[in-house]
Amino acid sequence: MENILLQTDRLYNSIVQEMNRLIKEEVIVTDQQGYIVASTDAKRIGSYHEGACIAMQHKEKMIMSKELTKKLHGVREGVVFPIVINKIPLGVLGITGNPSIVEPYARLVQKVTELFIQDSLTRINQESKARDVEFFIFDWLNQTSSYTSLVERSKFFHINMEAYKQVVVFKRKELQTGFSYHRFEKLKSVWDDFVGALFVRWGQDRIVMLVEAVEASLLDHCLRKWIAAVYQELDEHLYAGVGNIVEPEHLSASFSQAVKASEHADGTNPVVFEADLRFEMLEHEISAQTKETFICRTLKELVKEKELMKTLASWFSHDMQMQVTANALHIHKNTLHYRLNRIAEITNLNLKKLDDVMLLYMAFRLSSCNYNK
């Protein structure tokens, strides 16, 4: 783990930047072979530093005097010392300058560097453990392994699979970079433990939550409370889709339902239960090509008439009540009659027949869904 950590340019440069905040002298970092991999002087990157190799071999600080600069390859005046983590030298950090001036900094800089790397190691370790849990949950929800083998694996993570019988999928309002381990931990800490839950990151823009079986009203309350708290604490907009309660062995079904429900969650309705979907169930199952064909056949040229489409939307939203719709549109009732007659002419549908009105409503709803997407 330590070797992998110190084989990244990002970490090398981070160390140099961190040291540059402490002191104004030139700083270098070498790898285990003695090659400079990061420096405040970019020209030195890639150069071999013989003094670094010696310091690493002896695991102790070395003063680079004028005499040594003449004897050793790639050396300038200053001080170098090995970066030792868990008794293993991972590289060398050097401070260039008059030894009498920079040498007093050496112990402080060495300690700060080692603490910096230890912190990075801790973060990587935490991230690695979190990823292992995420892979386990992924296998569980996608049924890529037998349930028996999953139960065995769950013991390693101390996860009681029998405790979780429902899945919630959260989507982010805006696609951003993925959650870091620490940001995700903050997000989880806001959750009310009254309802047992297991959180994992799911790609860049989703969070998956496994929850115990509780009343829908209680879960709805907890989810809305958490979504509001996350926004207040972390400025994150989250919307939730909730699957149905199932046995742990069939949790993948609840996950699929939660994904479907999350597609219909938004700022107006941030928590959507799959069990509450009706028209949306049909809309989800119909292929895009079939929807498009049905809309074209039913609405025809009406989709190009913005005023008539707006009139139709208002008419449906006001339960086809003529006077209420006219008032909402700020038009005379006779004008509304005229517009509805135009809609009937364009679509060749009789708005006094239930079957035709149903077809018109379905096509309008599907066209609205396509537009919103």
C-alpha positions in Angstrom: 0.0 0.0 0.0 2.8 2.4 0.9 4.7 1.8 -2.3 1.6 2.3 -4.4 0.9 5.5 -2.5 4.3 7.0 -3.2 4.1 6.1 -6.9 1.7 8.9 -7.8 2.7 12.3 -9.2 -0.3 13.7 -7.4 1.1 12.8 -4.0 4.6 13.9 -4.9 3.4 17.3 -5.9 1.1 17.6 -2.9 4.1 17.0 -0.6 6.1 19.7 -2.3 3.1 22.2 -2.1 2.6 21.3 1.5 6.3 21.9 2.3 6.3 25.2 0.3 3.6 26.5 2.7 6.0 25.9 5.6 9.2 27.1 4.2 10.3 29.3 1.2 13.3 27.2 0.3 13.5 24.9 -2.7 12.1 21.5 -2.0 12.5 18.2 -3.9 11.0 14.7 -3.5 12.7 11.6 -4.9 11.4 8.1 -5.5 13.0 5.0 -4.1 15.5 4.9 -6.9 16.7 8.4 -6.1 15.2 10.2 -9.1 13.6 13.6 -8.4 9.8 13.3 -9.1 8.6 16.6 -7.7 10.3 19.9 -7.1 9.7 23.6 -6.7 12.2 23.8 -9.6 10.6 22.0 -12.4 14.0 21.7 -14.3 15.2 19.2 -11.7 12.4 16.7 -12.2 13.8 13.5 -13.7 17.3 14.1 -12.5 19.2 11.5 -10.4 20.1 12.5 -6.8 22.9 10.3 -5.5 22.7 11.8 -2.0 19.0 10.7 -1.8 20.0 7.1 -2.5 22.6 7.2 0.3 20.2 8.8 2.8 17.7 6.1 2.0 20.2 3.3 2.4 21.2 4.5 5.8 17.7 5.7 6.8 19.0 8.9 8.2 19.3 12.6 7.4 22.3 13.8 5.4 23.8 17.3 5.1 24.7 18.1 1.6 27.9 20.2 2.0 29.9 21.9 -0.7 32.3 19.1 -0.6 29.6 16.5 -1.3 28.1 18.5 -4.1 31.4 18.0 -5.9 31.5 14.2 -5.2 27.9 13.1 -5.6 25.9 13.2 -8.8 22.9 15.6 -9.0 23.4 17.1 -5.5 23.1 20.7 -4.4 23.8 22.2 -1.0 21.1 21.5 1.6 19.7 18.6 3.6 18.0 15.4 2.6 16.2 12.9 4.7 14.3 9.6 4.0 10.5 9.5 4.2 10.0 6.5 6.5 6.5 5.0 7.0 6.1 1.9 9.1 9.9 1.5 9.1 10.0 1.4 5.3 11.8 4.3 3.4 9.5 5.3 0.6 11.5 8.2 -0.9 13.6 11.2 0.1 12.6 14.8 0.7 15.3 17.4 0.3 15.6 21.1 1.2 18.0 23.1 -1.0 20.0 26.0 0.5 22.7 26.9 3.0 22.8 23.9 5.3 23.3 26.1 8.4 20.0 27.9 7.5 17.8 25.0 6.2 19.1 22.2 8.6 17.0 23.5 11.5 13.9 23.0 9.4 14.7 19.4 8.7 13.1 17.7 11.7 9.9 19.8 11.4 9.6 19.2 7.7 10.3 15.5 8.1 7.6 15.1 10.7 5.0 17.1 8.7 5.8 15.1 5.6 5.4 11.7 7.4 2.1 12.9 9.0 0.9 14.1 5.6 1.6 10.7 4.1 0.2 8.8 7.1 -3.0 10.8 6.6 -3.0 10.0 2.9 -2.5 6.3 3.7 -5.4 6.4 6.1 -7.7 8.0 3.5 -6.7 5.5 0.9 -7.3 2.6 3.4 -10.7 4.0 4.3 -11.6 4.5 0.6 -10.5 0.9 -0.2 -12.7 -0.5 2.6 -15.6 1.5 1.4 -15.1 0.3 -2.1 -15.1 -3.3 -0.9 -18.5 -2.8 0.7 -19.8 -1.1 -2.4 -18.7 -4.1 -4.6 -20.4 -6.4 -2.2 -23.7 -4.5 -2.3 -23.3 -4.3 -6.1 -23.1 -8.1 -6.3 -26.1 -8.4 -3.9 -28.3 -6.0 -5.9 -27.3 -7.3 -9.3 -27.4 -11.0 -8.3 -23.9 -11.7 -9.7 -23.2 -14.2 -6.9 -25.3 -16.8 -5.2 -27.1 -15.8 -2.1 -25.2 -18.4 0.0 -21.8 -17.0 -1.1 -23.1 -13.4 -0.4 -24.1 -14.4 3.2 -20.5 -15.8 3.7 -19.0 -12.6 2.4 -21.3 -10.5 4.5 -19.7 -11.9 7.7 -16.3 -10.3 6.7 -18.0 -6.9 6.5 -20.1 -7.5 9.6 -23.3 -6.9 7.6 -26.5 -8.6 8.7 -28.2 -9.2 5.4 -31.4 -10.3 7.0 -31.9 -6.8 8.5 -32.4 -5.1 5.1 -35.5 -5.6 3.1 -36.0 -2.4 1.1 -33.9 -0.3 -1.2 -33.9 3.5 -1.7 -32.1 5.1 -4.6 -31.1 8.7 -4.4 -30.2 10.8 -7.4 -28.4 14.1 -7.4 -30.0 17.2 -8.9 -26.9 18.0 -10.8 -24.1 15.7 -12.0 -20.9 16.5 -10.2 -17.8 14.7 -9.2 -18.3 11.6 -7.1 -18.5 11.8 -3.3 -15.2 11.6 -1.5 -15.0 9.2 1.4 -15.1 12.0 4.0 -17.9 13.9 2.3 -19.9 10.7 2.1 -19.3 10.0 5.8 -20.6 13.5 6.6 -23.7 12.9 4.5 -24.3 9.5 6.3 -23.9 11.1 9.7 -27.0 13.3 9.1 -29.2 10.2 8.9 -31.5 9.5 11.9 -30.6 6.1 13.2 -34.2 5.5 14.2 -34.5 3.5 11.0 -31.6 1.1 10.4 -29.9 1.8 7.1 -26.8 0.9 5.1 -25.5 3.5 2.6 -23.2 3.0 -0.4 -22.1 5.3 -3.3 -23.4 4.2 -6.7 -21.6 5.8 -9.5 -21.1 9.6 -9.8 -24.6 10.8 -9.2 -26.4 8.2 -7.1 -26.5 6.8 -3.6 -28.1 3.5 -2.6 -29.6 2.9 0.8 -30.7 -0.4 2.2 -33.2 -0.1 5.0 -35.0 -2.3 7.4 -38.8 -2.9 6.8 -40.8 -0.1 8.4 -44.1 1.6 7.7 -44.1 3.6 4.5 -45.2 6.8 6.4 -42.3 6.5 8.8 -39.8 5.9 6.0 -41.2 8.8 4.0 -40.8 11.1 7.0 -37.2 10.0 7.6 -36.2 10.4 4.0 -37.7 13.9 3.6 -36.1 14.9 6.9 -32.7 13.6 5.7 -32.9 15.2 2.3 -33.6 18.5 3.9 -30.8 18.1 6.4 -28.3 17.1 3.6 -29.2 20.2 1.7 -28.8 22.4 4.7 -25.6 20.9 5.9 -23.9 20.0 2.6 -25.8 22.0 0.0 -26.7 18.8 -1.9 -30.0 18.3 -3.7 -31.1 14.7 -3.5 -34.3 13.0 -4.7 -35.3 9.5 -3.6 -37.0 6.6 -5.3 -38.2 3.8 -2.9 -38.6 0.1 -3.8 -41.0 -2.3 -2.2 -40.3 -4.5 0.8 -39.0 -7.9 -0.2 -37.0 -10.7 1.4 -33.2 -10.0 1.5 -32.6 -12.8 -1.1 -34.8 -10.8 -3.6 -33.5 -7.3 -2.8 -32.5 -6.8 -6.5 -36.2 -6.5 -7.3 -36.6 -3.7 -4.7 -33.5 -2.0 -6.2 -35.0 -2.1 -9.7 -38.2 -0.6 -8.4 -36.3 2.1 -6.6 -34.4 3.1 -9.7 -37.6 3.3 -11.6 -39.3 5.5 -8.9 -36.2 7.8 -8.6 -36.7 8.8 -12.3 -40.0 10.5 -11.2 -38.6 12.2 -8.1 -37.9 15.9 -8.4 -38.0 19.2 -6.4 -41.8 19.1 -6.3 -41.9 15.5 -5.0 -38.5 14.6 -3.6 -39.6 11.1 -2.4 -41.4 8.7 -4.7 -42.5 5.2 -3.8 -42.7 2.7 -6.6 -45.9 1.4 -5.1 -47.5 4.8 -5.8 -46.7 4.8 -9.5 -49.6 4.2 -11.9 -49.4 6.0 -15.2 -45.6 6.1 -14.7 -45.6 2.2 -14.7 -47.0 2.1 -18.2 -44.7 5.0 -19.4 -41.7 3.2 -18.1 -42.5 -0.1 -19.9 -43.3 1.4 -23.3 -40.3 1.7 -25.6 -39.3 5.2 -26.8 -40.1 4.3 -30.4 -43.6 3.1 -29.5 -44.2 6.3 -27.5 -43.1 8.4 -30.4 -45.3 6.6 -32.9 -48.3 6.7 -30.6 -47.8 10.5 -30.0 -47.5 11.2 -33.7 -50.6 9.2 -34.6 -52.7 10.7 -31.9 -51.7 14.3 -31.6 -50.5 14.7 -35.2 -49.8 18.4 -35.9 -51.2 19.5 -32.6 -47.7 19.3 -31.0 -46.7 22.3 -33.1 -49.5 24.4 -31.8 -48.2 25.9 -28.6 -51.4 27.8 -27.6 -53.6 24.7 -28.2 -51.1 22.5 -26.2 -51.2 24.9 -23.4 -55.0 25.0 -23.5 -55.1 21.2 -23.5 -52.8 21.0 -20.5 -55.0 23.4 -18.5 -58.2 21.6 -19.5 -56.8 18.3 -18.3 -55.3 19.7 -15.1 -58.7 21.3 -14.2 -60.5 18.0 -14.8 -62.0 19.2 -18.1 -64.2 21.8 -16.3 -64.9 24.4 -18.9 -65.5 27.5 -16.8 -62.6 26.7 -14.4 -60.3 26.2 -17.3 -61.4 29.4 -19.1 -60.8 31.3 -15.9 -57.4 29.8 -15.4 -56.4 30.8 -19.0 -58.0 34.2 -18.7 -60.2 33.6 -21.8 -63.9 33.6 -22.5 -65.7 30.3 -22.3 -66.6 30.5 -26.0 -62.9 30.9 -26.8 -62.1 27.8 -24.9 -64.9 26.0 -26.9 -63.3 27.2 -30.1 -59.8 25.9 -29.1 -61.1 22.5 -28.1 -63.0 22.2 -31.4 -59.7 23.0 -33.2 -58.0 20.3 -31.1 -60.7 17.8 -32.1 -60.3 18.8 -35.8 -56.5 18.4 -35.8 -56.5 15.1 -34.0 -59.7 13.7 -35.6 -60.9 12.8 -32.1 -64.3 13.3 -30.6 -63.8 15.0 -27.2 -67.3 13.9 -26.1 -66.3 10.2 -26.4 -64.5 8.7 -23.4 -62.3 6.4 -25.6 -61.1 9.4 -27.7 -60.5 11.6 -24.6 -58.5 8.7 -23.0 -56.4 8.4 -26.1 -55.8 12.2 -26.2 -54.9 12.2 -22.5 -52.4 9.3 -22.9 -50.7 10.9 -25.9 -50.6 14.3 -24.1 -49.1 12.7 -20.9 -46.5 10.8 -22.9 -45.5 13.9 -24.9 -45.2 15.8 -21.7 -42.9 13.1 -20.2 -40.7 13.2 -23.3 -40.5 17.0 -23.2 -39.5 17.0 -19.5 -36.7 14.6 -20.2 
